[in-house]
Amino acid sequence: MIREVSRTTRFAGAVLVLLGAMCARPAAGQGTIADELRTKIDAAVTDVLTKTGAPSASIALVAEGRIVYTHAYGLANLESKTPATPGMRYSIGSVSKQFTSTAILLLAEEGKLTLDDRVARWLPDLTRAGDVTIRQLLSMTSGYQDYWPQDYVMPPMLKPVTVQAILDQWARKPLDFEPGSRWQYSNTNYVIAGLIVEKASGMPLLEFLSTRIFGPLAMKTVSDIDSAPLGSNDPARYLRFALGPPRLAPKEGRGWLFAAGELAMTADDLARWDVSMIDQTVLRPASYREMQTDMRLTNGAGTRYGLGVQVQMTGGRRLIAHSGEVSGFTAQNQVYPDDRAAVVVLVNLDASNASGQIATRLSGLLFESMHTNGSAMLERARSAFTGFQKGQIDRSLFTANANAYFDDAALKDFAASLGPLGAPVEFAEQSRSLRGGMTFVSYRIRGSQTTVVATTFVTPDGKLEQFQVAPQE
């Protein structure tokens, strides 16, 4: 359960919820966003909540290295009809892992351990502790079996447990594979890593994190839900059975979350952490490179995972991210360090990809707004698409090559296939990069029933060299 959420399952037959919301005032040093962008963001989140049946969401956006927007939507508690507010804490699940990883890196900077230490230095009784390194724990390449892959809380996990009991049952089994040879998501790795932090630092993990990270970054809302559940002023936790209505989800027993997923906080506080990653204020630059470098297996293949974070390129941008899930909550934390941007989405419904859908749509809107010529390019593309739906083309928008491509047969097929989609419900940029001296831009175009993707090339003088449309995969 304490895991990254990467499913593409969509929940139909959503339960309608009251989408009341309250917006926090920007804190000192925070930026603001344009009213038009705010309207688009609010509409996107509201749409996803309605379609997925998720009770509420809390978001925070970072642009130009500053928190520019925090907002909450929906109902934090369906029974009491309490609206969600930005000041409420949500469980962040496996997003917690990057804090455990950072603790290890801080200790490495102090010379108290190294990433290539064998686990045996700290916990010699675990399976093949002399062969597994701390780096392999943090990168999910150790071979230790995951103690909680399920997306629900099993009866034994309603009862308290100790860290030692988890290790005795799962970290003394034979490894699932040779260390470093494969990648497998495993919460057991982070239980071991958290215990190493405590042994190397001489203090409880949460005390270390509070002293070295949360305090300096003024993250004042961080809570340890492994010790106690969230309070009555925070969101209730929900699950759904198939396509049924949201129901209250059980709380895990004490001890099961620990270093793998024990943290809860506001979206604003998680965004403060993201800003620190962008500015590199907690760790040394070399440590951030260690954390954000794709781990290679012994066969040379990449894993798209670093040390407690996913590492990938998307839309031509470097993305450092992680998702999270514990009973009743899911989360998405996406940091684009080179663009000095981040998206935080927290939702109080588990086994749902609502947070992922929201994050995808918000990142598109955020980057669209950050491009100085983005709006003009988008409107030019929208105008071309609308014309194609009618079998028409404004040839002044296109290069000679593109005008040759759009002959009578092409225009007839474009009109016949795109006209029935109707007016786009959403027309948003989803990726941008450079190629062949032009700017490549792809757009997600959502109709009432179908979503398509348009891939375009734009020349330096603003003309369209390409405009092709295909179904969204």
Steps between C-alpha positions, in 0.01 A plus 500: 500500500779748580584541139534716194171531314552460125183327388293623207174354629215744469199489728166551324163572654650762731318622804419869482639700788460856612796679346525786744850632549699754691824654379785582734649847490851498351765491771779754515735450206245307298401595148158518339343376179276662242124472543470316166747231611331471840166442328647227281666331798184504706298359210752221440507386864123521533455292185729221624336487843159474341604222261698293750276544802794614714362703793763775505837621379755749627755643255806724496682634195854629474620724213828686471606339827211647702170364624244679284173326581349285774138393492270228630190351339211276596407354836758398758229305680197368314310420818526848653507678161817683609668681207868432442733792571867556413593489868401133533761224517484200266706183520767503229576126506814401313593860426642460853777282356691797359530641852648172624736502204600858578573401860739232373669751269541752782667234712725410206604865470600489868707186446283287729429252220541458124249399236717200420510376859372146528184459704703267723676800652173596663274194493719190462220249566299576185510275194823549306568821690862475391402516132233776500599867508313803634492635144315185390248544781421856398486419127272195538762263359586303816282194451325526837134403462229765538297450817197697378423484125122483547273802445300437815558437870508131587377380844851452647586858409222642713706396802817673626837371386865575572770577248686194617196279437475628142867427441479159665219395266605659171870590516607153607343331198718405203547797266266519201801557273871568505576847642518756221372267229134608497271780616205423727305748707532392864399681817724261692803685359391819671423340832862382498621844385302677772651278766848571362430874532413449866809293570738737317351822639426379851148642496150397383439550129228762550719696738783499246267612219347772715839633607672489162217555250157597629618763747744681268240503218221625730288194417282545807211264419693172465337217693598139571190294420680182599472610862147639485233567236431846364275722708134585464591824323677310223344299213338164565647201315293325232498194275262366235385145432500475119286789371311546825486813715793615716505328837715566804832315475666327796810637670811284484630368829784687665844415362411392146588829329828613664761628253307372197191721531436655840477870415202731461504873432330778307557540128667833578759335726579234240545780246748665739700180481479509121634856497794381712569228243496759222730736693711211642498639852491183712765284332821571315475505119686168479243338729212626289673346196520169685131516588385605152714268286333206328625179664655249260462126541792263466395434139519872419126563476360811662229483765359856478540513876762674709520504879140527618381685189394419147741645242381557146462736206148601405407748233867586465526592868687330783249375757581392856184354646331249722146394571363362823219292641399394849159399625257775399745733323699541179755765406707628209812713535663615177810721490646643180829631639637643176177691441478605869146366514306243704150355537361355825167313509358334812171301493306320773409186303723195459532257207418787264700689240318827567817664631691390192235629261492834678880531502520426128245766414647759735856453374375560146322819602798618704749460218260649250488813715879509547574525127495860386365400159303202624158663485550627146621162380213322673239733351655456155482122540144515634395716205656256255329204666159669496546570131595140428180382670312695233725393214651847483858630523649843546806446284670812634561306825699225324828459316517399136577140602198480729273661242606231252421232760148632552357420159130439437518136615669595827251776574204268431638232735579754769147640482329160492694365797543810715169675437298249709720576804323831539645809667801403715428484872874532560782615273828492693871481426651178634862505377752725331853451366738611226566309181627586155518871575130504593293471817314174543176543697239234569148579616243292683158567349209361698155477347184396680565132423852466357846644563753547220856631484623753243873507424632821347825656384522879511761690302688799649265740320197334665365295210381140532724254314296205628159434650419131543228348716480153653298332778642536848667173594 
